[in-house]
Amino acid sequence: MKILKPTAYYFPENVASSHLSNDLEIELFNENIEIKIITPMPTRGISEEIRKIYKKNKIESKADGKIEIIRFNLFREKKCVIFRAIRYLISILKQYQIGKRQKDIDLIFAESTPPIQGVLGVWLKKKLNVPFVYVVQDVFPDSLLNTRIIKRKGIIWFIGRTIENYIYKNADKIIVISNDFKNNLLDKNVPNDKLTVINNWIDTEIVRHIEKDDNKLFDKYKISRDKFIVSYCGNLGMTQNLEMVIEAAEKLRNFEDILFVFVGEGSNKGKLVDLSMRQQLTNIIFIPFQPYADISQVFSLADVGLVVSKPNVGSNSVPSKAFTILAASQPILASFDVESELCKVITDHNCGFCVDPNDIEQFLAKLLKMYKERITTRRMGQNGRDLMESMYSKNINTRKYIDLFISLMS
C-alpha cells in the first residue's frame, strides 16, 4: 500500500503539528505502508545554509525506502499575507505537477494548512482515481472570521467558504480533531458518515517534566529558577490575544518574582516586543523557537502554561500546545471560549482554569490563585499528565488513522 501526502511544511521545518506527522509516519512504516511526500524546500525557521543543503538533495529516502520525500525549489516564505498566499498557490501547482506523475498510489492524504492544500488533494484524487482523506486541524475561514480578521460575506469569506465546500464535497473521509469541529462541519451539511473524530496526541515518552535544576534553558537564557514563571509557547500570531498577556504583565509588574516568558515566533512578535519595551516591562522575556529535541525543556520552564486566543475560536481551533503543556505536568490557564471542548477537558479533569477571552480581571484572579496556592497548582499539573497518558496517547490515536487508511485502501 502506498500513500501520497503533499504538504506545505516538512522536516527540518518546525511547525505545531510536526510531531503528529512524524509519529504517524513511524506507525505507517511499522504497518508496511509506504509514503511519498511532496513538499517545497524548507523555509520556516530555517537558515540559508540549511536551505542550500536541501536544494542539492531534492529526493530523500528514509525508513528503508518506505518513506520518500520529493522537494522542489520555491522562494522563501515572507510575513506579508498576500505574498504568502501567492507562495501557497504556486506550491500546490508544483505539487500537483509532481503528484500526478506518481505511480501505484492507493490513497491521498492532506491537511488543512494552508486551506488550499485540500484543493490539491481533490485534484490528485481525481487525476489518480484514488480515495482522499482530509484532516481538519483548523476550520477555515471560520478561524479568521471569529477573530475579526475578515468579515462575513466579504470576498475572503466567500472564497474561503467556496474552497471549504469544494473540499468537503470531494473528500472521501474527513478527520476532525474534536467534537466541536465535527458539529461545525455537520452544521455546514457535511454528511455524518464522512466525519471521523481522532484526537491529536502527544508522545508522553518524549514530552515529560524536567525539574528546574535540570533544565538547561534556565542557564542558556539567564532565567532565575526562583521565579514563578508563566509561559506562552507557540505561534505569536494575530489570532492569539497576546496583547492581553502583556497587559497582565503590566498589572503584575510589582510582583517581582513573577516572570512572563514567550517562546516562539510569528507575525505579531515584533508588535509584542515593541509593546513590552514601550511599557518598560522587565517581567517579560522573549525566547526564539527551540529545537523539537528540547520540547520537554521548553514546556517545563513554566509553573503555569498559557493557552490564549481571541473570542469565538473554540469551535474551529484546538491549540495543540495544550496537550504538550499537560504532558509536561504543567497546569493550564486558558483564556479561551469556556463552552469549548478544550475548556471542558481542563475543567472536568482539574488540570487548570479557563476564563472568558478578554476577561483580564478573571485571568489575573486565576493566575494569582495559582501563584499563591503552589501545591494545588502542581497537583493540577500532575492531573494533566495523567490525562495525557490515559486518553491522548500516541498509540491509541495513530491506530485510528491507520485503521481508517486501510479500510479505504483495501
N, C-alpha and C positions, 0 to 999 in steps of 0.2 A: 504494500500500500504506500502511496506517495501523496503528500500534502504540499500544495503551493501556497506560500504565505508572502504576499507583498506587504512591506512595512515602511513607514516613513523614517523610523529610527531603529538602530541596532547597535549592539556592542561594537566599539568601546564607548558609545554614547551612553550617558547616564540619565534615564528618564524614570518617571514614577513607577511604571509597570515593568521595568527591566527584569526584576526577579521573577515575575509571573511568567514571562516568555521563556526565561532560562530554565525554570523548573519544569515547565510543560515540555520543552524540547527534550530534556533528560528522560522524562517518563515516556514520551513517544519513541525515543531511541530504545528504551527498555522493552517496548512492545513491538520492536522491529518495524516501525513505521518511519519511512524516510520523509525528510522535509527539504523543500527548496525555498530559500528566502531570497527575495529581490528587494534591494534597498540602495539608496544613494550612498555616496561617500560620506563618512561620518562628519558631522558639523557641530552638533550641540555640545558645548563644553569641551571641545577638542582643540588641541593646539595645531598649528600649521604643520609642525613636524610629523605629528601622527597622521594628519590628512595625506601628507606626501607618501607615507608608508603604504597606506591603503590604495592610493592611486596606482601604485605599482603592482598591487595584488587584488585584481578585480574578481577573482574567483577563489574562494576559500572553502576548504573541506574540513569537517570535524566529525567526531564520533564514528571512526572507521568508515567514513564516506557516506554515512546515513544523513548527515546534515551538510547541505551545500549552500553557500552564501554567494550570490551574484550581485556585484556592485557596479554602479555606473557613475560617471562624473556628473557633478552638479555643483553650482556655485554655493557659497556658504549661506547659511540662514542669517537673516537680519531681524532686528526688533520691529521694524516697520510692518504693520499688519498687512497692508496691500502687497508689499514686496514678498512677505511670507506666503500669502495666498497664491501669488504668481508662481512661486517656487513649488508649492504643493501641486499646482496644476501641471507644471512641466514634469514633475516627478511621476505623477500617475500615468502620464502619457508615455514616458520612457518605460515605466514598469509594465505597462500593457504591451508595448512592442517586444519586450523581452519575454514576458509571461506567455504570450500567445504562441511562442515557438517551442514551449516546453512539451515534452512527450510523456505519455503514460501517467498523467496526473489523475488522481482519484477524487480530490476534494480541494476547494479553495477556502482559505481561512483568512479573514481580515478583521481589523479592529477599527474603532470609531475615531481614532486620532491619526490624521485630521479627518473631519467628517466626510470629505470626498473619497477617502480610502475605500469606503463601502461601495461607491460607484464603480471603482476599479474592480472590486470583487465581482460585481454583477457582470461587467464586461467580459471578464475572464471566464466566468461561469458559462456565459452564452457562447463564447468562442470555443471553449474546450469541452462544453457539454457535460459538465460535472456539477455536483452539489456545491452550494456556497453557504458557509457558516459565518455569521457576522456577530462580533462581540461588542456590546454597547457598554463602554466604560464611562461615557459622558453623553447625555441626551442633548443633541444639537438640533435646533437653535435655542431650545429652552434655557440652557445654561447662560446664554448671552442675554436672552430676553429678561429672565428673572433678576439678573444683576444690572439691568438697565443699560447695558452696553449697546443694545439695539432696541428698536421699538416694534411693537406688534403691528402687523400689516405693512411694515416698511419693506424696502427692497431686499435687505439682507434676510429678514424674517421670511419673506416669500421664497427666496432662493433656498434658504435652509430647509423649509418645510417641503419644498418640491424634491430636494435631494433626499430628505428623510423618507418621504413616502415611496420614492423610487426604490430605495434600498430595501425597505421593509417588505414591499410587494414582491421583490425578486429573490430575496434570501430564502433559502430552504429552511434554515433554523437560525434563530436569533437568541444568543446567550445574553442575559441581563444579570447584573451583579447584585440586585436586591429586589425585594418585592415591591418597593416603591417604584423602581424602574419598570417592573412588569405592569403595574397599574397604570403608569404613564402611557405605555405603549398600547395597552388594552383600550384606554380612553381614545386613542387615535385609530381604533378599529383594526389593530393588528390581531390576526387570529390567535386564540389562546394556544392552539396546538403548534404554533411556530415558536413559542417562547419557552425557554428553559432558564430557570434561576440557578446560577452557580456562583457562590460567593468567591470574591478574591481571597487569597490566602496569604499566610506568612510562614516561612520556614523557621520554626522555633528552635531548630538546631543551629541555625546561622545567627538569627536575631535573638539575643539574650541580654540579660542585665550585666553590666560591667560596673563594679564598685568604683567610686570616685578615685580612690587611691590607686587603682589600676588603670584608670582611663587616661591615655596619653594625650588626649585633646586638651586637657586642663593645662598641661605644661606647654604644649605646642602653641596655644593661643593666650597663654598667661592669664588663665581664669582661676580665681580663688576657689578652692574647694570648700571654703567656709560659707559661700554664698548660697542662698535659696534661689535656684535657677528655674526660670520659666522660659521654655524654648518653643520656637516655631521652626519646623524643618520642612523644606519643600519649595514649591514654586512661589516666588514673590511676585504674583501677578495681579491683574485687575479684579478678578472675581473674588479674591480673598479680601476681607475687610481689615487689612493690617494697619491702616491708619488708626483704627480703634485701639490696637495694641500699643501703638506709640502714645496715644492719649492716656492709656492706663499707666504706662511707664512714667509719664509726666506727673500724673496724680500721685504716684507712689515714689517719687524721687527722694523723699525724706526717709524712706526705708532703705538704709544704706546696705543692708545685707540681702536685698532682692535684686537680681540681675536678669534682664531680658536678653535672650540670645536668639538671633535669627540665623538659620543655616540654610543657604541656598542662593539661587539666582532667579532672575525673572525680569519682565518688562517694567515692573514697578519698583525695583530695588533702588534705583537712583533717587526717586522721589522720597522713598522712606529714609534713606541715608541723609538726604538734604533736610528733611523734616526734623529728624533727631538732632542734627547738628545745629540747626537754627534755634532749637529749644535748649541747646547745650545739655543734652541728656547723657550723663555719664553712666547711667544704669542700663545702657543698651550697647551691645556689640553685634557686628555682622561678620559671619564666617562664610566662606565660599562653599560650594558643593564639595563633599568629600567622596573619596572612592567607595564603591559598594563594599569593599572588603572591610571598611571601617564603620559599617552601618550600626553595629552594636554600640560602638563608642559614641557615635553621633546621637543616637536616641537614648543613651544612658547619661548624657550630660545633665539632663534636667531632673528636677524634683517634680515638675508638672509639665506635661506636653500639651501644646495648644492645637486645637482644630478650629479654624476661624473662617467664616465666609460671610458674604452679604446675604440678606434675606431671600427666601423662596428658592433656594437651590437644592433643598433636601430631596426633592422628588427626581432630580436629574443629575445628582452628583453624590458619590460616596468616596470621601477622601481616603485613599489607600494608606496614607500616613497614619490614620487612626489605628490600624491593625499593627503597624510597626511600633508605635508608641506603646501599645498594650503588651506586645511580645517582649519588649524591653523592661517590663514590670514597672512602667511609669503610668500614673493616673492621668486622665484626660480632663482638661477644662475646655469644653466646646461652646463656642459662640456660633450656634447652628440652629436650624429650624427644629424646635423642640418636639414637633409631631413627626419628625423623620424617623426612619428605621434606625439610623445611627444613634440618635439620642435615646431611642427605646432600648437598644442594646446596652448603652452606657449606664442608663438608669436601672434597668432590670438586673444587671449583674454587679451593680455597685462598684464600678471601676472609674468613677469620676463624676463630674457635674456637667449639665447642659443649661445654657441660658439663651434667651432670645437674641438673635443678631442685633447689634446696635444698642443693646441694653448695657451700657457701660457701668451703671451702678450695680447691677446684679453680677456682672463679670468681676468687678472689683471685690464685691462681697464674698463671692465663692472663692476667689483667689486668696483673699486674706484668711478665709476659713481654712483652706488647705495649708497656708503658710503657718498658721498658729497651731493646727492640730496635726503635727507631723506624723505621729504614729498611725492615725486613721488614714492619712494620705498615703503612707507606704503600704498599708493594708489594701487600699483600693488598687494600687499598682499590682499587687500580687493577685488580686481577683481578676484583673485584666489578663495577666499571664496565664492563669488557669483557664480562662475562657478561650484564649487563642489555641491552647493545646487541645481543648476538647471539641471545639466547633469550627475553627477556621484553619485547620491543619492542611498542609500541602497534600498529603497522601489522599485524603478524602476528596478534595475538590479537583485535583488533577485527574483522578479516576473518573469523575463525572464527565470531564472533557473527552477523555479517551473513549469511554463507552458511547458517547454521542457520535464522535467521529466514525467509529467502527460501524455503528448502526447505519450510517449514511453511505459508507463505502462498500459494505458487504452486499 
